[in-house]
Amino acid sequence: MRTGQQRNFSSLKPELRPEVRYRSERDGAIVFDTARYAIYTTNRTGLMILKRMNGKASCGELMELLSRRFNSASRCILKRDLHSFLEDLENADLLDFKG
Amino acid sequence: MISVKEKEEDIGTRILTHLAAPMEVGFELLPYCNLRCFHCFSNSSPDQPYTGLSLRKIEALYDELVELQVFKIYLGGGEPFARRDILEIIKLAADRSLAVTISTNGSFLTERHIDVLGRIRPAVIQVSLDGACAETHDGMRGAGSFNKATGALKLLRTVGISTAIGTVGCQTNFPEIPDILQIALDLGVSCFHLMGLQPAGRASSSYESQRLTENQWLFLHDFFNLRGSVLREVIDLQVEIDKFVLFKHRLFTPQAHLDSFSKLWCICPCGRRLCTIAANGDVLPCELMRDVIAGNVHSRPLSKIWKRSVAFESIRKRSLGIAACSDCRFWDVCQGGCAAATLNLTGALTGADPRCELANKEISRASSQS
């Protein structure tokens, strides 16, 4: 994660860029980058995270959310998946990190 | 594809047949076109009427699209720049942050258009170019059209508008396809979009004689594969190689375990992810399927047509009963192929796309056993 490499992952607050819009669907979300006209899709878990990517919720809080949602899953795996998801979004220039 | 691995979420055998609302909506702004191309997917020509949806109706539809969270629109025709109010039509979409793609033959683009387009900045303007020289292009499209198309591309570049070249590959222009790509590079075009001839509209009558052969598609596959990595930085190559050729020659590896949502992005999008509004207001699953009318925007909101149309329902569920495809390893990414081609070539929506050799072999095998 470019922005977060030198910082504590848990305290970073991801926020979708202003030019990025998304739409809820039954099985996930469609993400549209209005600056590059690129379309991405994500599943329902991704949608759950997208809804909270407002620059206020930290990665730690997102982790807690995922832990509650998938209470039998290992935190280590959840953290890896969340990190990977945010990294994908960052690599596509869809989000910034605050904090 | 961005995805967080699903955990404890079993979507089981649920099948997602369509999105809650279209992702993209096409507008056929008028049936009229100044050209009469033999490979036209509709029947546009100078004989067709100038009439289309009013500016007021288009604006109301845009508002509905925004409400439905539709992100993209496609403006075509006929020739959209033949409409005198085309700049207002584009501006109204841009004002609503709808990403606008316009398809044109370039004939009517003037300095005035360019000046205004430079300020509106649509997502992309695609100009049709079907030959690398005037002789071939004009032979397919009409006298003088090559110079108009390339002239339009040059003008659009002067104001920094993102442009694309759209080429319909067929027997007439096959040898020149590499040279058309070179023109795209020389003109600084952002995207080169190559598609095959389709069995629709006026193109239907020459489809069998003009469609590219399997070997020609294989050549194009190799040609663009070799250049793709080198050219990626300078041009977006959208090359629609015949997928049935790719399937047959195992040049496509289906991703394992696609979820229902992901599958929806791999298969025929008509009536599932997109639809087209014809000049008279008829809502079609796509521009290639003119005989399947899902409703009309003059009498019913698009949202209701999308959700409740019987015609859309039949398109969305056509793949469920195709016996010839049931054991195909490419099922997840094909689901019976193109609905429009199936309908236009066989007269029925049921059954596999008749262009698929794998399905045809399966049908022969089943009939020889019975």
Interface residues (C-beta under 8 A of the other chain):
Chain A: R21 R23 S24 E25 R26 D27 G28 I30 V31 F32 T34 Y37 I39 Y40 T41 T42 N43 R44 T45 G46 I49 F70 S72 A73 D81 L82 S84 F85 D88 L89 A92
Chain B: M1 I2 S3 V4 K5 E6 K7 E8 E9 I11 L16 L19 A20 A21 M23 Q69 F71 K72 S97 A99 A123 V124 D259 S260 F261 S262 W265
